[in-house]
């Protein structure tokens, strides 16, 4: 997943009054429920998805087919973890990817439930948010590159297990799946900065020293501190267990696929700010503060 890929039709999230369609993810002047069910070219023409859109079926355990393949492809292109890729078969990885998408979509589509199955409400949200065929990202409901008035290079959404990378001008470059802390060892929300960048040799040395496993941190590691300079005890790093991406599995660090941590490592500099939020509705995310 190269950071140079453009995100088609990206619209940055900005705080707006309750009910405003820019916040909810609905179409201009329309409520989310009025979105035509299969207007998106990724999904049009699938009889399987037409049945879902009409409320006559859901895609869950045992499902397979062309419609599910299109849904899996959209989830991958939106940065949700789906180990093994799109295979047109519903399994645990597809259920997890759908749940993570549903967590994201519920802010704009309150009828969506986080149940891991593709029902009509989830499909409506996916139609509204998925990028065009061949593009990555999503069409709306993206985070702002500002946290408490300060510009950030990365926004990490814990509950939907995605990492958003911005360029120095605040344009979104890419979205990556992540894995975060367990309930017992959570990743803490707040504003952090890159304290140090470790190359592959240093990353492997840290893994051997701390965990007796040279590969536990993957290909790169970025050590984080709180914005006030205090150590956070958390890092962005790669992983030796890519099948666990999309879940709450770490000791507080934010794991990424090795190809993705390479992009993040190369894009970020020491001192760059990282916003960690539970959801993209965090009140600290929003427009920058203005002087005076």
C-alpha positions, 0 to 999 in steps of 0.5 A, spaced: 500 500 500 504 505 497 503 512 500 503 516 494 496 513 492 491 518 491 484 517 495 479 519 490 473 524 492 476 524 499 472 529 504 475 531 510 471 530 516 469 537 520 465 538 526 458 540 524 451 541 527 447 535 529 443 532 523 448 535 518 449 531 512 457 532 511 457 529 518 452 523 517 455 521 511 449 521 507 448 524 500 447 531 499 440 533 502 438 526 503 438 522 509 443 516 509 437 511 508 435 514 502 441 513 498 439 508 492 441 501 495 446 499 489 448 506 485 455 504 486 459 501 480 463 497 485 456 493 487 451 494 481 449 488 477 450 483 483 444 479 484 446 477 491 447 484 493 440 486 490 437 481 495 441 484 501 439 491 499 432 489 499 432 486 506 431 479 503 438 476 505 444 477 509 451 475 508 454 471 514 456 464 516 456 460 510 455 465 505 460 466 498 459 469 491 460 475 487 457 480 491 461 478 497 467 479 493 465 486 491 464 487 499 471 484 501 474 488 495 471 495 498 473 493 505 480 492 503 481 499 499 478 502 505 484 500 509 480 495 513 484 488 515 482 482 511 487 477 512 488 473 506 485 478 501 478 478 498 476 470 496 468 471 496 467 467 502 465 469 509 469 467 514 472 470 521 476 475 517 470 478 513 466 478 520 472 482 523 473 487 517 465 488 517 465 489 524 470 494 524 467 498 518 460 498 522 463 501 528 466 507 523 459 507 519 454 508 525 456 515 526 453 517 520 448 511 519 445 509 526 441 504 524 448 500 523 449 494 528 456 492 529 454 484 528 459 482 523 454 481 518 452 484 511 445 486 512 441 492 508 443 498 513 451 496 512 450 495 505 447 502 504 453 505 509 458 501 504 455 504 498 455 511 501 462 511 503 466 506 499 471 509 493 470 508 486 473 502 483 480 502 482 481 507 488 483 507 495 480 510 501 473 513 502 469 518 499 467 522 506 467 521 513 474 522 514 478 525 520 481 532 520 488 533 520 488 537 527 487 535 534 486 540 539 488 545 534 494 542 533 496 539 526 497 532 526 501 527 521 497 521 523 490 519 526 489 512 529 482 510 530 482 505 536 475 502 535 475 501 528 482 499 527 485 504 522 491 508 521 490 515 517 496 518 514 496 525 512 502 529 508 505 535 511 499 540 508 494 535 511 492 531 505 490 524 506 495 519 503 493 513 505 489 508 510 492 502 513 489 497 518 492 496 525 491 492 531 491 495 538 491 494 545 487 489 549 482 491 555 488 489 560 493 493 556 490 498 552 492 503 547 491 510 551 488 515 547 491 522 546 496 527 543 503 523 542 509 525 538 514 521 534 520 520 539 525 516 535 525 512 529 528 505 529 531 501 522 530 494 521 537 492 525 535 496 531 528 494 531 530 487 531 535 488 536 529 491 540 525 485 539 531 480 541 532 484 548 525 485 550 521 479 548 527 474 546 524 475 539 527 479 533 521 479 529 516 481 534 516 488 532 516 487 524 520 491 520 520 498 523 519 501 530 517 508 531 517 510 539 512 515 541 512 520 547 506 524 550 506 531 546 509 534 553 515 529 552 513 524 557 514 517 555 508 513 553 510 506 553 507 505 546 510 505 539 508 504 532 511 498 529 510 492 524 508 485 526 510 478 525 503 476 526 499 479 520 493 475 521 491 478 528 491 485 525 484 488 526 483 486 533 485 488 540 491 484 541 497 488 543 500 490 550 498 497 548 503 498 541 499 499 535 501 494 530 501 494 522 503 490 516 510 490 515 509 493 508 505 499 511 510 500 517 515 501 512 511 507 509 509 510 515 517 510 517 519 513 511 513 518 511 514 521 519 519 525 522 521 525 529 517 530 532 511 529 528 504 529 532 500 522 532 493 523 534 490 517 538 482 517 538 477 511 540 473 514 534 473 519 529 467 523 533 473 525 538 471 532 540 479 534 539 479 532 532 476 538 528 478 545 525 484 548 527 484 554 532 485 561 529 489 566 532 485 572 536 
